[in-house]
Amino acid sequence: MTARELLTQLPAFKALQQQASELKNQSVIELFEQDPQRGETYTVEAAGLQLDYSKHLIDDNTLASLSALADQAAVYSGITALFEGSHVNNTEDRPALHTLLRASRGDTLRERFADVCAAREQMKAVADKLNRGDQSGFSGKTITDVVSIGIGGSDLGPRLVTEALQPYQGIVRCHYVANVDPADLEQTLAELHPDSTLFIVCSKSFLTEETLANALSARQWLLQAGASTADLDLHFLAVTSNLQAAQSFGISPCNCLPLWDWVGGRYSVWSAVGLSCAIALGWENFCDFLAGAERMDEHFRHSRDSDNMPLLMSLLEIWYCDFLGAKNHVVLPYDHALRLLPDFLQQLTMESNGKRVSAAGRSLDYTTAPALWGSAGTIGQHSFHQLLHQGQLLCPADFILPLSTHTDKAEQHSKLVANCLAQSRAMLVGRSLEDARSALLARGMSDEEAEGLAPHLVIPGNRPNSIITLTTLTPATLGALLALYEHRTYCSGLLWGINSFDQWGVELGKEISAEVLERLSGKEGKIMDPATERLIKAWKDTPQ
């Protein structure tokens, strides 16, 4: 892809600055009064999801200007380039083909699609064998538990999918270990048995420090329980491109599944990194997960402007970040099963778009990647919603709401739905000083008491939020939801003129960590700053 002008230099940018100046004191409630059909007009559907964006501080003119900005930023050609396998990851000179991993056909990328299909066959064979109870450990006991060892994208996606789709899970239990803190692995293994546990080591390089440390500890756990080195193939699989390193560890090539350099870690749940999901859910359900994502891919590839759900969400992100000064974005899933979604989206959005230079290496003078955070449902209401309602931080919100529950408690689920809709409405309408005073008088307060307390009850409202609804959380709708946010992230990268597929910012910490480890191990190593040197000494002086 060729370099283009920075966002602030695009012709539509000035028009949007003017519109932001005109709209920033506008009431969204007034916009609803001017257009009673706004709720229906500002709603779009795709792949089993419905996005209501009517509570945002936008009008038709804003949408038109945002669409013009997308045209000037060559977003549609960028979408085509993504699907056709162009080297959209320009700093590493490679494509980003996560969409091919869930495709049902690969007309223009036949060789790579053939590789994907072969990997799927490997995954299916492993998942089917485990779910039939045909895989045994070193003592002859059937494998009942799988522990996936990875970090970052090799952990967050699979962990989320497995947790979110528990009603679809079969007989094999799947667990996840990511933290290099030994307590993570120890707590996971405490209730497992070595002779009935299988480990999946997910590391493209098979050199990731945290993953390798946990894998070595897992191997030692097995050997201490009586397994021989020859038995390791009964208990270890690897998802990697470094077959030699895996073989040195004790995993034979026939137990290794591929992970290609054109699959970024945070986009890898669709690949063999998602093997634990295929095992937990069964192959058919995993295929439904892929199919749901593919439906969103097709929508994204062929829809335009405000009919394109991922692009629309991206344009709203740009609108708030770069025209209205928002530095945060909160995701509020009103479904306990989706409680890990904010964690997954933090990596997806901030590791992708947390950049300070353009794809061409030019310094940026505008914000990319707002800080993303959130929590599940009513839990967040009792921790940070106070800030959302009365704080001075502009923080657009995404409410995510499945309209039905997998439990048999529909009446209790209605309380969850009521809370979600109420929070969204409260952010919109707020509460005026007059309403606050009247409410206090209705409680029996005197005029003087109500006058003094009323300012504390005022909620300004006009806080922007979207509601994404789905009928039921299924493998297909979850696949569509994750693909939706992937594509929103990519579009924002295109609009900001950055490369969303590299993450050079994480490399420096890894390099320094190796240097610090040398000092901790007693080697001379590189002398650090005084503060770091003091803490190195403190660790050495502490009994281990």
Secondary structure as GFF3:
##gff-version 3
##sequence-region A 1 544
A	DSSP	three_ten_helix	7	9	.	.	.	ID=ss1
A	DSSP	alpha_helix	11	23	.	.	.	ID=ss2
A	DSSP	alpha_helix	28	34	.	.	.	ID=ss3
A	DSSP	alpha_helix	38	41	.	.	.	ID=ss4
A	DSSP	beta_strand	43	46	.	.	.	ID=ss5
A	DSSP	beta_strand	49	52	.	.	.	ID=ss6
A	DSSP	alpha_helix	60	72	.	.	.	ID=ss7
A	DSSP	alpha_helix	75	84	.	.	.	ID=ss8
A	DSSP	alpha_helix	98	101	.	.	.	ID=ss9
A	DSSP	alpha_helix	110	132	.	.	.	ID=ss10
A	DSSP	beta_strand	145	149	.	.	.	ID=ss11
A	DSSP	alpha_helix	153	164	.	.	.	ID=ss12
A	DSSP	three_ten_helix	166	168	.	.	.	ID=ss13
A	DSSP	beta_strand	173	177	.	.	.	ID=ss14
A	DSSP	alpha_helix	182	189	.	.	.	ID=ss15
A	DSSP	three_ten_helix	194	196	.	.	.	ID=ss16
A	DSSP	beta_strand	197	202	.	.	.	ID=ss17
A	DSSP	alpha_helix	209	224	.	.	.	ID=ss18
A	DSSP	three_ten_helix	229	234	.	.	.	ID=ss19
A	DSSP	beta_strand	236	239	.	.	.	ID=ss20
A	DSSP	alpha_helix	243	249	.	.	.	ID=ss21
A	DSSP	three_ten_helix	253	255	.	.	.	ID=ss22
A	DSSP	beta_strand	256	257	.	.	.	ID=ss23
A	DSSP	three_ten_helix	265	267	.	.	.	ID=ss24
A	DSSP	three_ten_helix	272	274	.	.	.	ID=ss25
A	DSSP	alpha_helix	275	281	.	.	.	ID=ss26
A	DSSP	alpha_helix	283	302	.	.	.	ID=ss27
A	DSSP	three_ten_helix	305	307	.	.	.	ID=ss28
A	DSSP	alpha_helix	309	323	.	.	.	ID=ss29
A	DSSP	beta_strand	328	333	.	.	.	ID=ss30
A	DSSP	three_ten_helix	336	338	.	.	.	ID=ss31
A	DSSP	alpha_helix	341	346	.	.	.	ID=ss32
A	DSSP	pi_helix	347	351	.	.	.	ID=ss33
A	DSSP	alpha_helix	352	353	.	.	.	ID=ss34
A	DSSP	beta_strand	371	374	.	.	.	ID=ss35
A	DSSP	alpha_helix	377	381	.	.	.	ID=ss36
A	DSSP	alpha_helix	385	390	.	.	.	ID=ss37
A	DSSP	beta_strand	397	402	.	.	.	ID=ss38
A	DSSP	alpha_helix	410	429	.	.	.	ID=ss39
A	DSSP	alpha_helix	433	442	.	.	.	ID=ss40
A	DSSP	alpha_helix	447	457	.	.	.	ID=ss41
A	DSSP	beta_strand	465	470	.	.	.	ID=ss42
A	DSSP	alpha_helix	475	496	.	.	.	ID=ss43
A	DSSP	three_ten_helix	504	506	.	.	.	ID=ss44
A	DSSP	alpha_helix	507	520	.	.	.	ID=ss45
A	DSSP	alpha_helix	530	541	.	.	.	ID=ss46
###
